[in-house]
Amino acid sequence: MIFSELRFFVFFALAFGVHWALRSNTARKRWLLVCSYFFYGLWDWRFLGLIAGSTLLDYFAALRMRSSSSPRAWLLVSLVGNLGSLALFKYLDFFIESAAQLASALGFEPNLHTLGLILPVGISFYTFQTLSYSIDVYRRELEPVRRLDDFALFVSFFPQLVAGPIVRAVDFLPQLDTARVWRDVRVRACLTLFLVGFVKKACVSDNVVQLVDPYFAQPNAYDALGAWTATLFYAVQIYCDFSGYSDMAIAVSGLLGYELRVNFDFPYFAASIKEFWRRWHISLSSWLRDYLYIPLGGSRGSAWFARRNLMLTMLLGGLWHGAGWNFVIWGGLHGLALVVHRLWEESGRKLPAPLGMLLTFLWVCMAWIFFRASSLESAWTSVRSFVGFASPGELSWGWTPLATFAALAGAHALGATHAVGRWLERRSEAAYAMCYGASFAVAFAFSNGAVKPFIYFQF
């Protein structure tokens, strides 16, 4: 179920109405738990057992960490169970294929077969959520939750279940202790944020695929301008798609009385790659920092040791996104940029902010090619066109789409000022309702009729 389709509006109207009609906090939480399992089951009911199993595993492992004389053993149970599940469904076929290719390159002909397992939607997100809970309990930074239904709701909460933001137990579980109060809900802010997310997804991301998909299907057929057009618009597409989902998830959660952290903060305006990762997919970058980079040693020790940790973190972060060498290269490119940026910082030199912003954006766009390309061969073709201005083909869209890109960049810059949101906040209720209704009507008119899954559903 996609946030931008009609059946979600029907589903949410029912979930929202019953939630606020119930007086008991326990009844509300159990209702949201039922809604969350129903929401997830619509993708494929067979995977309800998987998310339930992950929930039970970490719930009981955390409790045993407090009562057992060997809490590390129970942390290991949690790590093996969660990462094992992720490895089975997401990476096993990739490792089998890679092993077969390596053996073939060495002159062997192994008889290896992939399993063809279906990747459960959102498994990477809820696995990281439950892992962070177990690790926080082990570190004694969090007390284990006693109510199984509370923990189950934390794991499966439907607004952010399938594509984030990755929620920390320390942020979400305390909100379950007391009943949400309607007067505390910032209704206008939530509705406005949902509209912004809807426009990003339905009006921008779902429409620019007409420029992106044809190019990446056959990059050899396009000239250098076509490569630039497709790459720039893929940067637009993935940002509007993913940040649009996060905006709508945060808004939907807010209308139910629960707060989720901001996941994007205008990352394309970052003046360095380090700042980019402080603004892009914030819940993941902070997770990688706290549960991977720092445990590896972080910045402790020698400078090269810290750089190694940085590169390893980004390589694994790339692999988290997808089971393919293109994602590993994507992570490696970001790791390389972060290492170079650290060396530049250590030298005491600085770039002018506009130049830093331009270089960061171009590097991020170049790396997106590996994220989007269907194969390494097509990725290198696109990189040669984007970086070296090679034109393997003759197809092109001309310069007209770049005017659209400039207009979108201007709208993005206006959004960064939050001027429209502040203006709406000052309107009367009647004026706000009229502006909101008109804006939604226009958004529907410009939305793509075909509902497209969110890009990050595949991860």
C-alpha positions as CSV (number, residue, x, y, z in Angstrom):
1,M,0.0,0.0,0.0
2,I,1.5,3.3,-1.1
3,F,0.9,6.5,0.8
4,S,-0.1,8.3,-2.4
5,E,-2.8,5.9,-3.5
6,L,-6.5,6.1,-2.7
7,R,-6.8,2.9,-0.6
8,F,-4.2,4.2,1.8
9,F,-6.4,7.3,2.4
10,V,-9.3,4.9,3.2
11,F,-7.1,2.8,5.4
12,F,-5.7,5.7,7.3
13,A,-9.1,7.3,7.8
14,L,-10.3,4.2,9.5
15,A,-7.1,3.8,11.6
16,F,-7.1,7.5,12.5
17,G,-10.8,7.6,13.5
18,V,-10.8,4.5,15.6
19,H,-7.5,5.4,17.3
20,W,-8.8,8.8,18.5
21,A,-12.3,7.4,19.4
22,L,-10.7,4.9,21.8
23,R,-10.1,6.2,25.3
24,S,-7.9,3.5,26.7
25,N,-4.2,3.9,25.9
26,T,-3.8,0.1,25.8
27,A,-6.7,-0.3,23.4
28,R,-5.3,2.4,21.1
29,K,-1.9,0.7,21.0
30,R,-3.4,-2.7,20.3
31,W,-5.5,-1.1,17.6
32,L,-2.5,0.4,15.9
33,L,-0.7,-2.9,16.2
34,V,-3.5,-4.6,14.4
35,C,-3.5,-1.9,11.7
36,S,0.3,-2.2,11.4
37,Y,0.1,-6.0,10.8
38,F,-2.7,-5.6,8.4
39,F,-0.7,-2.9,6.5
40,Y,2.3,-5.1,6.3
41,G,0.3,-8.2,5.4
42,L,-1.1,-6.5,2.3
43,W,2.4,-6.8,0.7
44,D,2.7,-10.5,1.4
45,W,0.9,-12.1,4.4
46,R,3.5,-14.9,4.5
47,F,6.1,-12.5,5.9
48,L,4.0,-11.6,8.9
49,G,5.6,-14.6,10.6
50,L,9.1,-13.2,9.9
51,I,8.4,-9.8,11.5
52,A,6.7,-11.5,14.4
53,G,9.6,-13.9,14.8
54,S,12.1,-11.0,14.8
55,T,9.9,-9.2,17.4
56,L,9.8,-12.2,19.7
57,L,13.5,-12.9,19.4
58,D,14.6,-9.5,20.5
59,Y,11.9,-9.1,23.1
60,F,13.0,-12.2,25.0
61,A,16.7,-11.7,24.3
62,A,16.6,-8.3,25.8
63,L,14.8,-9.6,28.9
64,R,17.3,-12.4,29.3
65,M,20.2,-9.9,29.1
66,R,19.0,-8.4,32.4
67,S,18.4,-11.7,34.2
68,S,21.2,-13.8,32.8
69,S,24.8,-14.0,34.0
70,S,26.0,-13.9,30.4
71,P,24.2,-11.0,28.7
72,R,26.7,-11.1,25.8
73,A,25.5,-14.6,24.8
74,W,21.9,-13.2,24.5
75,L,23.2,-10.2,22.5
76,L,24.9,-12.8,20.2
77,V,21.5,-14.6,19.8
78,S,19.9,-11.4,18.7
79,L,22.7,-10.5,16.3
80,V,22.8,-13.9,14.7
81,G,19.0,-14.2,14.5
82,N,18.5,-10.8,12.9
83,L,21.6,-10.6,10.7
84,G,21.1,-14.3,9.7
85,S,17.6,-13.5,8.5
86,L,18.8,-10.5,6.6
87,A,21.7,-12.5,5.1
88,L,19.3,-15.3,4.0
89,F,16.7,-13.3,2.3
90,K,18.8,-10.4,1.0
91,Y,22.4,-11.6,0.4
92,L,22.5,-15.4,0.0
93,D,21.8,-15.4,-3.7
94,F,24.3,-12.5,-4.2
95,F,27.0,-14.4,-2.4
96,I,26.3,-17.6,-4.4
97,E,26.4,-15.7,-7.7
98,S,29.6,-13.9,-6.7
99,A,31.2,-17.2,-5.7
100,A,30.2,-18.8,-9.0
101,Q,31.7,-15.8,-10.9
102,L,34.9,-16.0,-9.0
103,A,35.3,-19.7,-9.5
104,S,34.5,-19.3,-13.2
105,A,37.2,-16.6,-13.5
106,L,39.7,-19.1,-11.9
107,G,38.9,-21.7,-14.5
108,F,36.3,-23.8,-12.5
109,E,32.8,-24.5,-13.5
110,P,30.9,-24.9,-10.2
111,N,27.3,-26.2,-10.2
112,L,25.8,-23.5,-7.9
113,H,22.2,-22.6,-7.9
114,T,20.5,-19.5,-6.3
115,L,17.4,-19.9,-4.2
116,G,15.4,-17.1,-5.8
117,L,14.0,-16.0,-2.4
118,I,11.6,-13.0,-2.3
119,L,13.0,-10.1,-0.4
120,P,10.5,-9.1,2.4
121,V,9.5,-5.5,2.1
122,G,11.2,-3.3,4.8
123,I,13.3,-6.1,6.3
124,S,16.5,-3.9,6.3
125,F,14.6,-1.2,8.3
126,Y,12.9,-3.2,11.0
127,T,16.0,-5.4,11.4
128,F,18.1,-2.4,12.2
129,Q,15.4,-1.1,14.6
130,T,15.3,-4.3,16.6
131,L,19.1,-4.6,16.6
132,S,19.6,-1.1,18.0
133,Y,17.1,-2.0,20.8
134,S,19.1,-5.2,21.7
135,I,22.4,-3.3,21.6
136,D,21.1,-0.4,23.7
137,V,19.8,-2.9,26.3
138,Y,23.1,-4.7,26.3
139,R,24.9,-1.4,26.8
140,R,22.5,-0.6,29.7
141,E,21.5,2.6,27.9
142,L,17.9,1.3,27.8
143,E,15.7,-0.8,30.1
144,P,14.1,-3.8,28.4
145,V,10.4,-3.2,27.7
146,R,8.1,-5.5,29.7
147,R,5.0,-5.3,27.5
148,L,5.2,-7.5,24.5
149,D,2.5,-5.6,22.6
150,D,4.4,-2.3,23.2
151,F,7.6,-3.8,21.7
152,A,5.6,-5.3,18.8
153,L,4.1,-1.9,18.0
154,F,7.6,-0.3,18.1
155,V,8.8,-2.9,15.5
156,S,5.8,-2.8,13.2
157,F,4.5,0.8,13.5
158,F,3.0,1.2,10.0
159,P,3.9,4.8,9.1
160,Q,7.6,4.0,9.0
161,L,7.6,0.3,8.8
162,V,8.7,-0.4,5.2
163,A,11.1,2.5,4.4
164,G,12.0,4.4,7.6
165,P,12.9,6.6,9.2
166,I,14.8,4.0,11.3
167,V,13.3,4.6,14.7
168,R,15.3,4.2,17.9
169,A,13.6,2.4,20.8
170,V,14.8,5.2,23.2
171,D,12.8,7.7,21.2
172,F,9.6,5.7,20.5
173,L,9.0,3.4,23.5
174,P,8.6,6.3,26.0
175,Q,5.8,7.7,23.9
176,L,3.8,4.5,24.4
177,D,3.7,5.0,28.2
178,T,1.0,7.7,28.2
179,A,-2.1,8.2,26.0
180,R,-1.6,10.7,23.2
181,V,-3.6,13.9,23.5
182,W,-5.3,15.4,20.5
183,R,-4.6,19.0,21.6
184,D,-0.9,18.3,21.4
185,V,-1.1,17.3,17.8
186,R,0.3,20.0,15.4
187,V,-2.4,19.3,12.9
188,R,-1.5,22.0,10.4
189,A,2.2,21.1,10.4
190,C,1.4,17.5,9.9
191,L,-1.1,18.1,7.0
192,T,1.3,20.5,5.3
193,L,4.2,18.0,5.7
194,F,2.0,15.3,4.2
195,L,1.1,17.5,1.2
196,V,4.8,18.3,0.7
197,G,5.7,14.6,0.7
198,F,2.8,13.8,-1.6
199,V,3.9,16.5,-4.1
200,K,7.5,15.1,-4.0
201,K,6.4,11.6,-4.6
202,A,3.4,11.8,-6.9
203,C,4.1,15.0,-8.8
204,V,7.9,15.0,-9.1
205,S,9.4,11.6,-8.5
206,D,6.8,9.6,-10.4
207,N,6.9,11.9,-13.4
208,V,10.7,12.3,-13.9
209,V,11.0,8.5,-14.4
210,Q,10.1,9.3,-18.0
211,L,13.5,10.8,-18.4
212,V,15.4,8.4,-16.1
213,D,14.2,4.9,-17.0
214,P,14.7,5.0,-20.8
215,Y,18.3,6.3,-20.4
216,F,19.3,3.7,-17.8
217,A,17.7,0.9,-19.8
218,Q,20.1,1.6,-22.7
219,P,22.8,4.2,-21.9
220,N,24.7,3.3,-25.0
221,A,22.0,4.9,-27.1
222,Y,22.3,8.4,-25.7
223,D,24.7,11.3,-26.0
224,A,26.5,13.0,-23.1
225,L,23.7,15.6,-22.6
226,G,21.3,12.7,-22.3
227,A,23.5,11.1,-19.6
228,W,23.7,14.4,-17.7
229,T,19.9,14.9,-18.0
230,A,19.1,11.4,-16.7
231,T,21.7,11.5,-13.9
232,L,20.5,14.9,-12.6
233,F,16.9,13.8,-12.8
234,Y,17.7,10.6,-11.0
235,A,19.2,12.7,-8.2
236,V,15.8,14.5,-8.1
237,Q,13.8,11.3,-8.3
238,I,15.5,9.4,-5.5
239,Y,15.5,12.5,-3.2
240,C,11.8,13.3,-3.9
241,D,10.8,9.6,-3.6
242,F,12.6,8.8,-0.4
243,S,12.3,12.2,1.4
244,G,8.6,12.3,0.2
245,Y,8.0,8.9,1.9
246,S,9.7,10.2,5.1
247,D,7.7,13.4,5.1
248,M,4.4,11.5,4.8
249,A,5.5,8.9,7.4
250,I,6.4,11.6,9.9
251,A,3.1,13.4,9.1
252,V,0.9,10.3,9.5
253,S,2.7,9.4,12.7
254,G,2.2,12.9,14.0
255,L,-1.5,12.8,13.2
256,L,-1.7,9.7,15.5
257,G,0.1,11.6,18.2
258,Y,3.6,10.1,17.8
259,E,6.8,11.9,16.9
260,L,9.4,10.6,14.5
261,R,12.7,12.3,13.9
262,V,13.4,14.3,10.7
263,N,15.1,12.1,8.1
264,F,16.2,14.6,5.5
265,D,17.4,18.2,5.8
266,F,17.9,19.6,2.3
267,P,21.0,17.4,1.7
268,Y,21.7,18.8,-1.8
269,F,22.6,22.1,-0.3
270,A,25.4,20.5,1.7
271,A,28.8,22.2,1.2
272,S,30.7,19.0,1.9
273,I,30.2,15.2,1.7
274,K,30.4,15.1,5.5
275,E,27.6,17.6,5.7
276,F,25.7,15.7,3.1
277,W,25.6,12.6,5.3
278,R,24.4,14.7,8.2
279,R,21.4,15.7,6.1
280,W,20.7,12.6,4.0
281,H,18.8,9.6,5.4
282,I,19.8,10.9,8.9
283,S,18.3,7.9,10.7
284,L,20.6,5.5,8.8
285,S,23.7,7.7,8.9
286,S,23.4,8.1,12.7
287,W,22.7,4.3,13.0
288,L,25.9,3.5,11.1
289,R,27.8,6.0,13.2
290,D,26.5,4.7,16.6
291,Y,26.4,0.9,15.9
292,L,29.1,0.4,13.4
293,Y,31.7,3.2,13.0
294,I,32.1,3.8,16.8
295,P,32.2,0.1,17.7
296,L,34.9,-0.4,15.0
297,G,37.0,2.2,16.9
298,G,35.7,5.4,15.4
299,S,38.3,8.1,15.4
300,R,40.3,6.6,18.2
301,G,43.8,5.5,17.4
302,S,45.9,6.6,14.4
303,A,44.5,8.7,11.6
304,W,44.7,5.8,9.1
305,F,42.9,3.6,11.5
306,A,40.0,6.1,11.6
307,R,40.0,6.4,7.8
308,R,39.8,2.6,7.5
309,N,36.8,2.6,9.9
310,L,35.2,5.3,7.8
311,M,35.7,3.4,4.6
312,L,34.5,0.1,6.0
313,T,31.4,1.7,7.4
314,M,30.5,3.2,4.1
315,L,31.2,0.0,2.2
316,L,28.9,-1.9,4.5
317,G,26.4,0.9,4.3
318,G,26.4,0.5,0.5
319,L,25.9,-3.2,0.9
320,W,23.0,-2.6,3.3
321,H,21.2,-0.8,0.4
322,G,21.3,-3.7,-1.9
323,A,22.9,-7.1,-2.7
324,G,25.1,-6.0,-5.6
325,W,28.6,-4.8,-6.3
326,N,27.2,-1.6,-7.7
327,F,26.0,-0.7,-4.2
328,V,29.3,-1.6,-2.7
329,I,31.0,0.7,-5.2
330,W,28.5,3.4,-4.4
331,G,29.3,3.1,-0.7
332,G,33.0,3.0,-1.5
333,L,32.8,6.3,-3.5
334,H,31.1,8.0,-0.5
335,G,33.7,6.5,1.8
336,L,36.5,7.8,-0.5
337,A,35.0,11.2,-0.5
338,L,34.7,11.2,3.3
339,V,38.3,10.2,3.7
340,V,39.5,12.9,1.2
341,H,37.3,15.5,3.0
342,R,38.9,14.5,6.4
343,L,42.4,14.9,4.9
344,W,41.3,18.3,3.5
345,E,40.0,19.3,7.0
346,E,43.2,18.2,8.6
347,S,45.3,20.3,6.2
348,G,43.4,23.4,7.6
349,R,42.2,24.5,4.1
350,K,38.6,25.4,3.2
351,L,36.6,25.7,0.1
352,P,34.2,28.6,-0.6
353,A,30.7,27.3,0.3
354,P,29.3,27.6,-3.3
355,L,32.2,25.7,-4.7
356,G,32.0,23.0,-2.0
357,M,28.2,22.7,-2.6
358,L,28.7,22.3,-6.4
359,L,31.5,19.7,-6.0
360,T,29.6,17.7,-3.4
361,F,26.5,17.6,-5.6
362,L,28.4,16.5,-8.7
363,W,30.1,13.8,-6.7
364,V,26.9,12.6,-5.2
365,C,25.3,12.6,-8.7
366,M,28.1,10.6,-10.2
367,A,27.9,8.0,-7.4
368,W,24.1,7.8,-8.0
369,I,24.9,6.3,-11.4
370,F,26.1,3.1,-9.7
371,F,23.1,3.1,-7.4
372,R,20.7,3.2,-10.4
373,A,22.5,1.3,-13.1
374,S,21.2,-2.2,-14.0
375,S,24.8,-3.5,-14.4
376,L,28.4,-2.5,-13.8
377,E,28.9,-2.4,-17.5
378,S,26.1,0.1,-18.1
379,A,27.3,2.1,-15.0
380,W,30.7,2.6,-16.5
381,T,29.1,3.6,-19.8
382,S,27.1,6.3,-17.9
383,V,30.1,7.4,-15.9
384,R,32.2,7.9,-19.1
385,S,29.4,10.0,-20.5
386,F,28.8,12.0,-17.3
387,V,32.4,12.6,-16.4
388,G,34.2,12.3,-19.7
389,F,31.4,13.7,-21.9
390,A,31.5,10.7,-24.1
391,S,28.5,10.2,-26.5
392,P,28.1,6.5,-27.4
393,G,24.7,7.2,-29.0
394,E,22.8,9.9,-30.6
395,L,19.5,10.0,-28.6
396,S,19.0,13.1,-26.5
397,W,16.2,15.2,-24.9
398,G,18.0,18.4,-25.7
399,W,18.3,21.3,-23.3
400,T,14.6,21.8,-22.5
401,P,14.6,19.3,-19.5
402,L,17.4,21.3,-17.9
403,A,15.1,24.3,-17.6
404,T,12.7,22.0,-15.6
405,F,15.6,21.0,-13.4
406,A,16.4,24.6,-12.8
407,A,12.8,25.3,-11.8
408,L,12.8,22.3,-9.4
409,A,16.0,23.6,-7.9
410,G,14.4,27.0,-7.4
411,A,11.4,25.4,-5.7
412,H,13.7,23.3,-3.5
413,A,15.6,26.5,-2.5
414,L,12.3,28.1,-1.6
415,G,11.3,25.1,0.5
416,A,14.5,25.4,2.4
417,T,13.4,28.8,3.7
418,H,10.1,27.3,5.1
419,A,8.5,30.6,4.0
420,V,5.4,28.8,2.6
421,G,4.8,26.8,5.7
422,R,5.1,29.8,8.0
423,W,2.7,31.7,5.7
424,L,0.2,28.9,5.9
425,E,0.5,28.7,9.7
426,R,-0.6,32.3,10.0
427,R,-3.8,31.8,8.0
428,S,-7.2,31.5,9.5
429,E,-8.7,28.0,9.7
430,A,-11.0,28.7,6.7
431,A,-8.2,30.2,4.6
432,Y,-5.9,27.3,5.5
433,A,-8.6,24.8,4.5
434,M,-9.2,26.5,1.2
435,C,-5.5,26.8,0.4
436,Y,-4.8,23.2,1.4
437,G,-7.8,21.8,-0.6
438,A,-6.8,23.8,-3.7
439,S,-3.2,22.7,-3.4
440,F,-4.1,19.1,-3.1
441,A,-6.4,19.4,-6.1
442,V,-3.6,20.8,-8.2
443,A,-1.2,18.1,-6.9
444,F,-3.7,15.4,-7.9
445,A,-3.9,17.0,-11.4
446,F,-0.2,16.9,-11.9
447,S,0.4,13.5,-10.3
448,N,1.2,10.5,-12.3
449,G,-1.9,8.3,-12.8
450,A,0.1,5.1,-12.3
451,V,1.0,4.5,-8.7
452,K,4.7,3.6,-8.4
453,P,6.3,1.8,-5.4
454,F,8.7,3.8,-3.4
455,I,12.3,3.2,-4.5
456,Y,13.5,2.2,-1.0
457,F,10.9,-0.6,-0.8
458,Q,13.4,-2.8,-2.7
459,F,15.9,-2.4,0.2
